[in-house]
Amino acid sequence: MQKWEIVAPMYNKRACITPAVLNGKIYVAGGFGSDGTSMERYDPETNKWTVLTPMKQRRRYCTVHKFNEKIINFFDRIFSN
């Protein structure tokens, strides 16, 4: 039986996101609760998050997807300061 388990927390709390999986790692970007530009990658093998290069624009209500072996970001709104 599969079960839920607690893993390492992200560096930035966030909501209104959809993660994507590429090469066994989970990617998240933007969202409410973060500064809107941050991106992180989770490695279940090591149970660690890595902070990635931030996006150039703040994005909330965004989703990341795997496409042609790359991670791409879709978003509903771009927020300025």
FIROKOL-953167 format. One record per residue (C-alpha): residue number from 1; x, y, z; residue in three letters. Coordinates in Angstrom, 2 decimals, padded with zeros to 5 digits, m for minus. Layout:
REM residues N
<rec n="NUM" east="X" north="Y" up="Z" res="ALA"/>
...
END
This chain:
REM residues 81
<rec n="1" east="000.00" north="000.00" up="000.00" res="MET"/>
<rec n="2" east="001.28" north="003.45" up="m000.87" res="GLN"/>
<rec n="3" east="001.15" north="006.09" up="001.83" res="LYS"/>
<rec n="4" east="001.83" north="009.79" up="002.34" res="TRP"/>
<rec n="5" east="005.04" north="010.79" up="004.06" res="GLU"/>
<rec n="6" east="006.53" north="014.07" up="005.23" res="ILE"/>
<rec n="7" east="009.58" north="015.20" up="003.25" res="VAL"/>
<rec n="8" east="011.94" north="018.17" up="003.46" res="ALA"/>
<rec n="9" east="010.16" north="021.54" up="003.25" res="PRO"/>
<rec n="10" east="010.66" north="023.92" up="000.33" res="MET"/>
<rec n="11" east="012.77" north="027.01" up="000.97" res="TYR"/>
<rec n="12" east="009.82" north="029.22" up="m000.01" res="ASN"/>
<rec n="13" east="006.28" north="028.54" up="001.13" res="LYS"/>
<rec n="14" east="003.92" north="028.81" up="m001.83" res="ARG"/>
<rec n="15" east="000.35" north="028.17" up="m002.95" res="ALA"/>
<rec n="16" east="m001.50" north="028.22" up="m006.30" res="CYS"/>
<rec n="17" east="001.14" north="026.18" up="m008.14" res="ILE"/>
<rec n="18" east="001.24" north="022.95" up="m010.11" res="THR"/>
<rec n="19" east="004.50" north="020.99" up="m010.01" res="PRO"/>
<rec n="20" east="006.11" north="019.03" up="m012.86" res="ALA"/>
<rec n="21" east="008.37" north="015.97" up="m012.86" res="VAL"/>
<rec n="22" east="011.44" north="015.70" up="m015.09" res="LEU"/>
<rec n="23" east="014.12" north="013.01" up="m014.74" res="ASN"/>
<rec n="24" east="012.73" north="011.95" up="m011.37" res="GLY"/>
<rec n="25" east="012.87" north="015.43" up="m009.84" res="LYS"/>
<rec n="26" east="009.92" north="017.71" up="m008.94" res="ILE"/>
<rec n="27" east="009.93" north="021.35" up="m010.10" res="TYR"/>
<rec n="28" east="007.86" north="024.23" up="m008.69" res="VAL"/>
<rec n="29" east="007.85" north="027.93" up="m009.59" res="ALA"/>
<rec n="30" east="006.21" north="031.18" up="m008.53" res="GLY"/>
<rec n="31" east="003.01" north="031.04" up="m006.55" res="GLY"/>
<rec n="32" east="001.59" north="032.94" up="m003.60" res="PHE"/>
<rec n="33" east="003.70" north="032.96" up="m000.46" res="GLY"/>
<rec n="34" east="006.96" north="033.26" up="m002.35" res="SER"/>
<rec n="35" east="008.31" north="036.40" up="m003.96" res="ASP"/>
<rec n="36" east="006.71" north="035.19" up="m007.20" res="GLY"/>
<rec n="37" east="010.01" north="034.67" up="m009.05" res="THR"/>
<rec n="38" east="011.52" north="031.75" up="m007.17" res="SER"/>
<rec n="39" east="011.96" north="028.26" up="m008.60" res="MET"/>
<rec n="40" east="012.92" north="025.09" up="m006.73" res="GLU"/>
<rec n="41" east="013.69" north="021.46" up="m007.56" res="ARG"/>
<rec n="42" east="013.09" north="018.52" up="m005.21" res="TYR"/>
<rec n="43" east="015.17" north="015.35" up="m005.42" res="ASP"/>
<rec n="44" east="013.37" north="012.43" up="m003.73" res="PRO"/>
<rec n="45" east="016.61" north="010.39" up="m003.72" res="GLU"/>
<rec n="46" east="018.30" north="012.88" up="m001.37" res="THR"/>
<rec n="47" east="015.14" north="014.44" up="000.16" res="ASN"/>
<rec n="48" east="016.54" north="017.91" up="m000.63" res="LYS"/>
<rec n="49" east="015.27" north="021.02" up="m002.39" res="TRP"/>
<rec n="50" east="017.55" north="023.13" up="m004.58" res="THR"/>
<rec n="51" east="016.89" north="026.81" up="m005.26" res="VAL"/>
<rec n="52" east="017.13" north="027.47" up="m009.01" res="LEU"/>
<rec n="53" east="017.71" north="030.64" up="m011.02" res="THR"/>
<rec n="54" east="014.70" north="032.92" up="m010.42" res="PRO"/>
<rec n="55" east="012.31" north="033.86" up="m013.19" res="MET"/>
<rec n="56" east="012.58" north="037.39" up="m014.62" res="LYS"/>
<rec n="57" east="008.96" north="038.29" up="m013.77" res="GLN"/>
<rec n="58" east="006.83" north="037.60" up="m010.72" res="ARG"/>
<rec n="59" east="004.28" north="034.89" up="m011.54" res="ARG"/>
<rec n="60" east="001.36" north="033.69" up="m009.49" res="ARG"/>
<rec n="61" east="m001.25" north="031.06" up="m010.37" res="TYR"/>
<rec n="62" east="001.41" north="029.38" up="m012.47" res="CYS"/>
<rec n="63" east="002.08" north="025.83" up="m013.53" res="THR"/>
<rec n="64" east="005.21" north="024.11" up="m014.74" res="VAL"/>
<rec n="65" east="005.14" north="021.32" up="m017.30" res="HIS"/>
<rec n="66" east="007.56" north="018.92" up="m018.92" res="LYS"/>
<rec n="67" east="007.80" north="019.43" up="m022.69" res="PHE"/>
<rec n="68" east="010.51" north="018.02" up="m024.98" res="ASN"/>
<rec n="69" east="012.59" north="017.08" up="m021.93" res="GLU"/>
<rec n="70" east="012.54" north="020.67" up="m020.62" res="LYS"/>
<rec n="71" east="010.55" north="022.44" up="m017.93" res="ILE"/>
<rec n="72" east="008.31" north="025.23" up="m019.20" res="ILE"/>
<rec n="73" east="006.19" north="027.65" up="m017.18" res="ASN"/>
<rec n="74" east="002.61" north="028.69" up="m017.87" res="PHE"/>
<rec n="75" east="000.96" north="031.43" up="m015.86" res="PHE"/>
<rec n="76" east="m002.32" north="033.17" up="m015.42" res="ASP"/>
<rec n="77" east="m001.05" north="036.54" up="m014.23" res="ARG"/>
<rec n="78" east="002.19" north="038.49" up="m014.14" res="ILE"/>
<rec n="79" east="002.53" north="040.76" up="m011.12" res="PHE"/>
<rec n="80" east="004.55" north="043.92" up="m010.98" res="SER"/>
<rec n="81" east="005.83" north="045.47" up="m007.77" res="ASN"/>
END
